[in-house]
Amino acid sequence: MQKKSVFKLAFVGSLALASAIAQARVDSDAAARLDADLTPMGAERAGNADGSIPAWDGGLEAKPGAYVDGRGYIDPFADDQVLYSVTAANMDGFADRLSPGQQAMLRRYSATWKMQVYPSQRSASYPQEVYEAVRANATSAELTDNGNGVANMKVATPFPLPRSAHEVLWNHLTRYRGESVKRYYAQATPQPDGNYFMTRIEDFFLFNQRAGDSTADNGNILFYFRQSVVAPTRLAGMELLVHETVNQVSEPRMSWIYAAGQRRVRRAPNVAYDSPGTASDGMRTTDNFDMFSGAPDRYDWELMGKKEMLIPYNSYRLADKGNRYEDIVQPGHINPDLARYELHRVWHVRATLKDGQRHLYKQRDMYFDEDSYHLVVVDHYDNRDQLWRLGESYTINLYDQPLVWTKGDAVYDLLNGRYVIGLLSNEEPREQFGASLQPSDFTPAQLRRDSRR
């Protein structure tokens, strides 16, 4: 059996400092670390002590031929072999590298679930102009309104040297995903016996490159978003339009829906927090989209520190277009033979529901990849303090861009044996980065015109 390695939580200052909301910007001497011992995104360049996490060497280089029709993104690590598998039988030896939710998953599905661990590959990379913007953000960006907003940032990742939970969270919420994209994906919510149907969805993003710029007319818009359900027939025609605001306390998320049966567009102020996610059969909340999205104001946030953890990573095998959905979707969980786990450093953030606030989740323990700030694992606790759901995001580097994004987000209900798996694109058209989109495509009037065609 693989021996567990002993590691310590690397706390950022004291716990009191880590849990506080840091308002001050970092100075130029601290920012200079992004050109030295830290990566341009603020991760540790060096590997860990025993070499099981390698040094970051720039990540995957952008390659025009990274994507092949009929296959998807070519797996740059296809020759890697499984180092070991974590199962219910041996999980105690890896407890310090697993979240409580991951351990509960192994126990519940002891006969069918395993975590196949591969060599760690620090593949995260971004365009040079993103690195330059992040470098500038380090000395200019700051939190506003008790952490509910961010100002004086450019493009993405305002806090490459995070000192508080809010700063880590904002790095996730604002991470670079291109300037515009049309995305096509499928979603399933299997019954415990494995029966399911696929919901097909397309969505459009237009990211505001001046988000957080107080001098811009639209500086409080983070992105514009449209989502359309295209199948099955009984759900087809449902559309959602969102203007995602930066500070959702001062200016709440603006959303509208179009229902084909009603043939009208109406405001949808409840598309937020713990309202049910689109076509999820109640298996995820609206703020489970993208693992966590929306306003942070209902929770107290605490930065627990940084640790080494087994997380989904480089999920090219799962994303391969040679896989049919029936190869992926199984009773209780996705096919474990298609999932890839690696040892990486993560930021651990805990969100605890504030007194007097309401939400289905009383506590959320979040684990963010240090190289991309993508939220990859979340443990959700209910209002009885019981571990309820495990969220996992199966990311790859879309290295023709390059950028890190998901090829499948799952929320597993550890109590009722069901789950939702979304953002699968194996049988869907390729996403289109650099799509010709503008703010006028994201108005209620345009939604009404398009929906009636």
N, C-alpha and C positions, 0 to 999 in steps of 0.2 A: 504494500500500500504506500502511496505517495506520502512522505512525511510532511506535516504542516510546518511552515516556517513561522517563527515568532516575529512579530512586528509591533511597533508602537504607533498609536494615533499621533499624528503630527499636528498639534494644535497651533492655531495662529494666535500667538500671544496667550493670554489667560482666557478661561471660559467666559469670564465677564466681558472681556473685550470682544471675543468672537461673537457673542450673542448681541452685542450692541449694534446699532445702525451707524456705520461710519459715514459721516457727511463730508469730511475733508478729502480733498484730492491728494494723490501721492506726489512727491516731489520728483524732480528730474533724476536725482541720484537713484531713487528706488526704481523709476521707470527704465533706467539704464540696464537693469537686470534682464530685460527682455532681449537684449543683445548679448547677454553673457550666460548666466547659469539657468535662465528661464527661456522657454520657447517664445516666439512672437505672440502666442496666446496666453502666456503666463504659466504654463505647466513646467515641471522640473525637466530640464533637458537630460539629466543623468538617469541611468537605470537604477534599479534597487540594489541592495547590498549583495544578494546572491545571484544577480544577473537574470532572474526569471522575468523581470521587466527590463527590456533593453533601453538604451538611450534613444532619444528622439533624434533622427537624422534628417529631418525635413519632411517625413511622411511620403505618401505616394506622389510622384510627379504627374502633372497633367499630361494625358496622352489622348490624341484624337481618336485612336482605335480602341479605346477602353470598352466601348459598347459595341456589341455585334447583334444584328437582328436575329431573332430566334433564340438567342442565348442570354441576352442582357449584358450586364457588366461582367467582363472576364475576371475570374477569381485570380488575383495575383499571388495567392497563397495556396493554390490548389494542391501543391505537393506536400504541404504540412501534414504531419501525422498526429493522431490523438496522443497526447502525453499520458492522460489518465482520465477516468470517468468518475464523477462524484455520484454516489447512489445513496439510498436510505441506509444501506449496510455500512458504508464507510464515511458518511457525512460528518460524524463527530470529529474526525481527524482534520476536517477543513472548516470547522465552525467559525473560526476567526476570519475566514474569507467569504462567508456567506451571510446574506441578510436573514433575519428571522423569517421573512416571507419565503425566501428560497428554501430554507430548511423545512418549513411547513409544507411546501410543494413536494419536496422529496418524500416526506413522510406520508402525505395523503396518497400519492401515486407511486408507492414503493415498488410496485410490480412493473410499471411502465415508463416512469420518468427518470431521466438521468441527465447529467450535465457533462458533456464531452468537452474536455479542456485541451486546447491547442496551444502551440507556442505563441507568446504575446507579440503582436506586430503593431507598432505605433504608426499607423497608417494615416492619421489625420493630417490634412493639409488644406490650405486655402490660397486664393490668389494673392499676389504680392500687394495689390492695392488694399486688400482687406487687412493684411498685416500692418501696413502703414497707417490705416485708420485706427486700428486698435492701439498702436503705439501712441498716437496722438490722444486717444481717449484716456490713456493712463493718467495724464496730467490735467485733463480738462473735465471729464465726466464726474457727476456727483448725483447722489440720491436726493429726491425731493419728497416733501409731504410724508415724512416718517417712513420712507422706503416704498411708498406707493407709486412713485414716478422716478424718472431719470432725466437729467438735462445735460446739455453740452457734450453730446456724443456724436460720433459719425459712423454710419454704415452698420456697425455690429460690435458686440462684445465691449461694453463700456468699461468693465473693471477687470483687466487682465491680471491685476494683483489684488484679488478680493480679500476683504478684511471682515466681512459680515455675511450672514445668510442671505440678506436681500441682494447683496452684490453678486453672489453666486447665482441666485435665481434670475436676476436680470441678464446675466450673461447667457443663460439658457433662452430666455424669452426673446432676446434680440440677436441670437446667433445668426450667422450668415447662411442664407439659403438661396442665394442668387438675388436678382432684382425682380424677376417675374417668372412665374412657372404655371403651366397647365399640367395637372396631375390626374392620373386615372388609376383607380384602385378598387379592390373588392374587400368585403367584410363579411364575416360569418359569426353567428352566435350559437354554437352547437348545443344541443340538448345533452344531458349526461350520457345518453346512449350513443352519441356521435352524430345523430341526424341533424342536418343543417341545410340551409339554402344560402346562396351567395347574393349579397346586395352589391350592385355595381354603382360606383360614385365617381363623379369627376369634380374637381375643384380648381379654382383659379386663385393665385396669390399675386398681388402687386405690393411689394415691400417698399415702404417709404424710406428713401435714402436720407431724408432729413428728419427722421424721427428723433425726438429729443432736442431739436433745434428751436429754441424759443423765438428766434427771429423769423421763422418760416410760418406761413399762414396755416399749414397743415402739420406743424411740428408735433402735435399731440396724437397724430395718427401713426400707429406702428405699421399696420398693413391693411390693405383692402382684400376681402375674401368673398368668393362666391362658391357655393356647393350645390350640385344637382344630383339627385338620385335618378339613375337611368334604368335600373332593373332591381327587383322584379316588377312586373306590370302593376301590381297593387300598390307599390310605393313610388313608381315612376312619376316624375313631375313635381316632386317635393323639392323646393329650392330654398336656399338660405343665403342671405346677404349680410355681411358683417363689415363694419368699420371698427377695427380693433384699435382702441386708444391706448396711449402709453400710460397715462394716469387715469385709471378707471374709477377712481374715487371722485376726482374733480370733474371728470367727464365720462360717464359710464359708456361701456361698449354699446354701439349703435347697431341694431340688428333688425332685419325684416325677413319674413317668410312668404313664400308663395305656395299655396296648396292647389293642385290641379283641379280638385273637385270643387273648390270655391272660386277659382279663377280670379283671385284678387291678391294683391300684395298688402300685408299688414305688418305693423310694428310688432316686434317680438322681444319685449324687454326682459323676458325670463330666460333667454338663451345665455345663461351664465351660471357660475357656481355649480350646485349639485342638481340642476335640472337634467333630465335624461339626454344622453348623447344621441345623435342621429342614427336611427335604425339599429340601436344597440340592445333592444329588448330590456332596457334598464340595467344592462351589465356594465355600463360606464357612465360617469357624469360628464356634463359639458366641459368642466375643467380638467377631466382626464384626457381630453384631446391634446395631442402632442405631449402626452404624459402629465404635463401640467401647463395650463394656459389660463389667461385671464387675470383678474385682480387678486392681489395677495392680502387684502385688508382684513379678512375674517380670521386670520391666523397670527399667532406670535411665532416668530422665526428665530431659530437658533442654529448657529454654525457649530457642528459637533467636532469638526476637524477633517483631516484627510487620512485615508487608509487604503490598504491594498485589498482588492476584492475581485472575485470571479464574476464577470459581467458578460452579457452578449456583446459580441464584437466581430467585425469583418464577416458579416452574415451573407457572404456571396453565394454560398451553397444553397441557403434557404431561398435567396432571391432569384436563383437561376430559372430562366423561362422554360427550361426543360421539365420543371416540376409542375404538375397539375395541382389544382387546389385539393383534390382528393388525396394527393400525396402528402399534403401539409396538415390538413385539418383532421384531427383524431379525437376520440372521446377524452374529455378532461384537459387536453393540452395539445399543442402542436407536435409534429413528429420530432422526437428528440434526436434522431439521426441526422436531421437537417440543420440543427442548431449548433452554433459554435460559441464556446465561452473561452475567455482569455483572462489572465491576471493583469489588472490595471490599477492605477491609483485613481481614487475617486474622492470628490468632496461629499461629505455627509451633512445634510441639512435636515433639521426636524421642524415641522410645522405643527403647532398645537392650537386647536380651536380656542379663540378668545372667549372669555366669560360673556354670556349674553348673546353670542352669535350662534347661528344655526348652520349646520352642514351635516351630510351623511357621514363624513369622515371626521372623527375627532382628532386624529393624529395621522400625519403622513411623514414617513422617513424616506428621504429622497437621496439618491446617489447619482452624482454628475461626473461623467468622464472628464478627467483633468485636461485632456488634450483638445476637446471640442466644446465642453460645457453642455453637451447633449445629456439630457436626463435619461438614464438607461434602466434604472431599477427603482421602484417605489413600493414600500409597504404601507398599506392603508389599514387603519384601525377604526372600528365602529364606536358608537357612543356608549358601549359597555366596556370599552378598553380591550376589546377582543380583536385579534388579528383577523382581518376580513378578506382583503384582496391583495394580490401581488401584481404589479405592473412591470412588464419588461419591453424594451424597445430594441429591435434587431436592426442595427445600423450597418451601413457600408460607407466607404468613401466613393462618391460618384466622381471618379478621378479623371474624367474628361473636363470637369468644371474648374478646379476640384472643390468639393465640399462634403461634409458629413451629414447624412440624413438617414431617415429610417426606411426600411423595406418591410416593415411589419411591426405594429404595436399591439400587445396583448394585455388584457386585464383578466386575471384568473381569480374566480371566486373560490376561496379555500373552504367555504362552508357548504355551498350547494352543488359544487362539482361542475359548474358551467364556466364558460369564458367567452370573451369576445376577442377576435383577432381581426384587425383592420389594417389598411394601408398595404395590403398585398397587391403586387402588380404583375405576378407571373403570367397571367393570361390577358393582361391589359396592354393597350398601346403604351409606347414609351412616353415618359414625361417630356414636356417641351420647355426647356429653360430659355429665357430671353424672349418669351412670348410677347407679341405685340398687344400690350394692355395699357390702359391709362385710367385715371380716376373716373372719367365719365362712363366707363364700362361697369362701374360699381355704384350705380344709383338706383333707387327704387323704381324710377321711371324706366330705366334701361332693363331692369329685371322684369318689369311688367311687359315691355315690348318683346323681349326675347322669349318669355314664357308662353306668350299667346301665338307664337308662330306655329 
